């Protein structure tokens, strides 16, 4: 059951090899055919999922001016009930680190990136991670950027993805540095005028989207339940870029300087590599407050909207 369909990318072209990591790339994949991504398998996965590895989020709908983000608990709902509550509501469930929770998904992840490494000479992925997102009709993921390499794999439902250039004003250096220092990805400034230069992709089951490093993006679900897989990876080049980003953030935020260089080799790079390494080991790094949201609602069969407010608590 956990064997990866082979090949995972049935329509790979030579142009995909050249564009991987350098341009927005939409590929056909076969994960949506795999039994591990069936509704029954996902329901069973939810029922045994450790609470510390999932986030149930109630968020704003498309067109709402105010951003809403509340985190909740699935309570005593079984897996099928959780999926049905999401289908009826305005929520998404993020099953983080699924590769650590269930070894079958880890094998799928390893096999997928082994195939990618074979198809893209010089691509050396490591520190692979996988998450599964189950999300309501009509909700959206706010404008944000990620630090590692990313891919979004559609399994069920349909969504629209907006990808933006990884340069100012879409990606101010200070915004990326703040993500590196705080881990908060969704506080980036967004201007609707940015959409004029966005590339827009429609994703249906069997489509995977990969984009250049750090490219900002946002996502809109169509009027249907969505199941997507997110994967991330690091390479030697991505790790160097992250070192520089963090070092520049330290210089800007803590030393009140205005760094501009992003060289990934040479004396300047090694000085920044040493700076960020020292900062990671220092007590100052622990003073940066990581975002922690309280759990303040629980799924409830008797409540309006299948959710009930509860006294806030932290996991």
C-alpha positions in Angstrom: 0.0 0.0 0.0 2.8 2.4 0.6 4.6 1.8 -2.7 5.0 5.0 -4.7 3.4 5.0 -8.2 6.3 4.9 -10.7 7.0 7.2 -12.2 5.5 9.7 -9.8 5.8 12.4 -12.5 4.3 10.7 -15.6 4.7 13.7 -18.0 8.1 15.1 -17.0 9.8 17.1 -19.8 13.4 18.1 -20.4 12.3 21.7 -19.9 11.1 20.8 -16.4 14.6 19.8 -15.5 16.0 23.1 -16.7 13.3 25.2 -14.9 13.3 23.3 -11.5 14.1 25.8 -8.8 14.4 28.7 -11.2 10.8 29.3 -12.4 7.2 28.6 -11.4 6.7 25.0 -12.4 3.4 23.1 -12.6 3.8 19.3 -12.9 1.5 16.3 -13.1 1.9 13.8 -10.2 0.2 10.6 -9.1 -0.1 10.9 -5.4 -3.8 11.6 -5.7 -4.2 8.0 -6.9 -2.5 6.5 -3.8 -4.6 4.8 -1.2 -2.8 6.7 1.6 -4.5 9.9 0.4 -8.0 8.4 0.2 -10.7 9.9 2.5 -10.8 6.7 4.6 -7.0 6.7 5.0 -7.0 10.3 6.0 -9.8 9.8 8.5 -7.8 7.0 10.2 -4.7 9.2 10.2 -6.6 12.0 11.9 -7.9 9.7 14.6 -4.4 8.7 15.8 -2.7 12.0 15.1 -0.8 13.5 18.1 -2.3 16.8 19.2 1.1 18.5 19.2 1.5 17.9 15.5 -1.8 19.3 14.2 -3.4 22.7 13.9 -7.1 23.2 13.4 -7.5 26.8 12.3 -10.7 28.9 11.8 -9.8 31.6 9.3 -11.5 34.4 7.3 -13.3 33.8 4.0 -12.3 35.4 0.7 -13.4 39.0 0.6 -13.5 39.6 4.3 -11.6 42.7 5.3 -10.5 41.5 8.8 -8.1 38.6 9.1 -9.3 36.0 11.5 -7.1 33.2 12.8 -8.3 31.0 15.7 -6.9 27.6 16.6 -9.0 24.8 18.0 -9.2 21.2 19.1 -11.0 18.3 17.3 -12.4 17.0 20.6 -14.0 13.6 20.4 -14.8 13.7 16.7 -13.8 10.7 14.7 -11.8 11.2 11.5 -14.7 11.2 9.1 -16.6 13.7 11.3 -13.6 16.0 11.3 -13.4 15.9 7.5 -17.2 16.5 7.3 -17.0 19.4 9.8 -14.3 21.0 7.6 -16.4 20.4 4.5 -19.3 22.3 6.1 -17.3 25.1 7.8 -14.6 27.6 7.3 -11.6 25.8 8.8 -8.5 24.0 7.8 -6.6 21.2 9.4 -2.8 21.1 9.1 -1.4 17.7 9.8 2.2 18.8 10.4 5.2 16.5 10.2 3.2 13.6 8.8 6.5 11.9 7.8 7.4 11.7 11.5 3.9 10.4 12.6 3.5 7.6 10.0 6.5 5.9 8.3 4.4 5.1 5.2 4.2 8.7 4.3 7.9 9.1 5.0 8.6 6.5 2.4 6.4 8.3 -0.1 8.2 11.5 0.6 11.7 9.9 0.3 10.8 8.2 -3.0 9.3 11.4 -4.5 12.5 13.4 -3.8 14.7 10.6 -4.9 12.9 10.7 -8.3 13.3 14.5 -8.4 17.0 14.2 -7.6 17.4 11.7 -10.5 15.6 14.1 -12.9 17.4 17.3 -11.9 21.2 16.9 -11.9 22.8 18.7 -9.0 19.6 18.8 -7.0 20.6 17.5 -3.5 17.5 17.7 -1.3 17.8 17.0 2.5 15.8 17.6 5.7 12.6 16.7 3.9 9.2 17.5 5.5 5.6 16.7 4.7 2.3 18.1 5.8 -1.3 17.4 4.8 -3.8 20.2 4.6 -7.6 19.5 4.7 -9.5 22.8 4.1 -13.0 24.1 3.7 -14.6 25.5 0.6 -13.9 29.1 -0.1 -11.2 29.8 2.5 -7.8 31.2 1.6 -4.2 31.2 2.9 -2.9 34.7 3.4 0.0 36.2 1.5 3.3 34.8 2.9 6.7 33.4 2.0 8.6 30.3 3.2 12.3 29.8 3.9 12.9 26.3 2.6 12.2 25.0 -0.9 8.5 24.3 -1.3 6.0 22.3 -3.3 2.2 22.1 -3.2 0.6 18.8 -4.3 -3.2 18.8 -4.9 -5.0 15.6 -3.9 -8.7 16.5 -3.8 -10.7 19.6 -4.7 -9.5 22.6 -6.6 -7.7 25.8 -5.6 -6.1 28.9 -7.2 -2.5 29.9 -6.3 -1.0 33.3 -6.8 2.8 33.4 -7.1 4.7 36.7 -6.9 8.3 37.7 -7.7 10.8 37.1 -4.9 12.0 40.7 -4.9 10.9 44.1 -3.5 8.3 45.3 -3.2 6.7 41.9 -3.1 9.4 40.6 -0.8 11.1 43.3 1.3 14.4 42.1 2.7 13.3 43.0 6.2 10.2 40.9 5.9 12.1 37.8 4.9 14.6 38.4 7.7 11.8 38.7 10.2 10.5 35.3 9.1 14.0 33.8 9.7 14.2 35.4 13.2 10.7 34.8 14.4 9.2 32.0 12.4 6.1 34.0 11.6 5.3 33.8 7.9 2.0 35.6 7.5 2.7 39.1 8.6 4.2 40.2 5.3 2.7 43.5 3.8 0.4 42.8 0.9 -1.0 45.2 -1.6 -3.8 44.1 -4.0 -1.9 45.9 -6.8 0.7 43.1 -6.5 -1.7 40.9 -8.3 -1.0 42.6 -11.6 2.4 40.9 -11.6 1.3 37.6 -10.1 1.3 34.3 -12.0 -1.9 32.5 -11.3 -2.3 28.7 -11.4 -5.3 26.5 -11.1 -4.7 23.3 -9.3 -6.8 20.2 -9.6 -6.1 16.7 -8.3 -2.9 15.4 -9.8 -1.2 18.8 -10.1 1.9 19.9 -8.2 3.3 23.4 -8.1 6.9 24.3 -7.3 8.3 27.9 -7.2 11.5 29.8 -6.8 13.0 30.1 -3.4 11.2 32.5 -1.0 8.6 33.5 -3.7 5.6 35.0 -1.9 2.3 33.4 -2.5 -1.3 33.1 -1.5 -4.0 30.5 -2.1 -7.8 30.5 -2.6 -9.9 27.4 -2.4 -12.7 27.0 -4.9 -16.2 26.0 -3.6 -15.2 22.5 -2.6 -13.4 20.6 0.1 -9.6 20.6 -0.5 -6.9 18.1 0.4 -3.4 19.2 -0.4 0.1 18.0 0.5 2.9 20.4 1.3 6.5 19.4 1.1 9.7 21.3 1.9 13.4 20.6 1.4 16.8 22.1 1.9 19.8 22.1 -0.3 23.4 23.4 0.4 22.5 26.6 -1.6 19.2 27.1 0.3 21.0 26.6 3.6 23.5 29.3 2.7 20.7 31.6 1.7 19.1 31.1 5.0 22.3 31.9 6.9 22.6 35.1 5.0 19.0 36.0 5.6 19.3 35.4 9.3 22.6 37.3 9.6 21.2 40.3 7.7 18.2 40.2 10.1 20.5 40.3 13.1 22.4 43.2 11.6 19.2 45.1 10.8 17.1 44.4 13.8 19.7 44.2 16.6 22.6 46.3 15.4 20.5 48.9 13.5 22.6 48.5 10.3 21.3 48.3 6.7 22.8 45.1 5.1 22.3 44.7 1.4 24.7 41.9 0.2 23.5 38.4 -0.3 26.7 36.7 -1.5 26.7 32.9 -0.9 30.5 32.5 -0.9 33.6 34.5 -0.1 34.7 36.3 3.0 31.4 38.3 3.4 29.4 35.1 3.4 31.6 33.4 6.0 31.5 36.4 8.3 27.7 36.2 8.1 27.7 32.5 8.6 29.7 32.9 11.8 27.5 35.7 13.0 24.2 33.7 12.7 25.8 30.6 14.2 27.0 32.6 17.2 23.5 34.3 17.5 21.8 30.9 17.5 23.9 29.8 20.4 23.4 33.0 22.4 20.8 33.8 25.0 19.6 36.7 22.8 18.2 34.3 20.2 15.9 32.8 22.9 14.5 36.3 23.6 12.8 36.5 20.2 9.2 35.6 20.9 7.9 32.9 18.7 4.2 33.2 17.8 2.0 30.9 20.0 -1.7 31.0 19.6 -4.1 29.7 22.2 -6.6 26.9 21.5 -9.9 28.6 22.1 -12.6 26.5 20.3 -13.5 22.8 20.1 -15.5 20.8 17.6 -18.9 20.1 19.0 -21.8 18.2 17.4 -24.4 20.2 19.3 -23.0 23.7 18.6 -23.9 26.1 15.8 -21.3 25.7 13.1 -20.1 22.5 14.9 -17.7 24.5 17.0 -17.9 25.8 20.6 -15.8 28.5 22.3 -13.7 27.2 25.2 -11.5 28.8 27.8 -8.1 29.4 26.0 -5.3 27.0 26.7 -1.9 26.3 25.1 -0.6 23.0 24.0 
